[in-house]
Amino acid sequence: MVRMTATEVSRRFSDVINRVDSGEEIEIVRNGQPVAELRRASRPVGISGATLRELLDGLPALDEDFASEVEAERERLGAEAGSWPES
């Protein structure tokens, strides 16, 4: 990991960002003490909207009793009818 002072980073910010974008990690120091580390941001993990749509379209259709079955199970578990718990 490369060490740079905060002053160096501020003067060469665009170059520093380019270096980080290419995978380099930079430790920023002030008065000889580490204060921050710059590294490439992690890429989001998940699926695209198009992929989600394909997955949902591939599911079987819900039958007419689904909503009443969900409500009956919630009632059995002690949830108030018509309200969903806050997360």
WOVEN-V992124 format. One record per backbone hydrogen bond with DSSP energy under -0.5 kcal/mol. NH is the residue of the N-H (numbers start at 1). CO is the residue of the C=O. Records with the same first field share a line. If there is no record, write none. Layout:
NH->CO + CO
This chain:
2->25
4->27
6->29
9->5
10->6
11->7
12->8
13->10
16->12
17->13
18->14
19->15
20->16
21->17
22->18
23->20
24->19
26->38
27->2
28->26 + 36
29->4 + 27
30->33
33->30
35->28
36->28
38->26
39->37
46->44
52->48
53->49
54->50
55->51
56->52
57->53
58->54
59->56
66->63
69->65
70->66
71->67
72->68
73->69
74->70
75->71
76->72
77->73
78->74 + 75
79->74
83->80
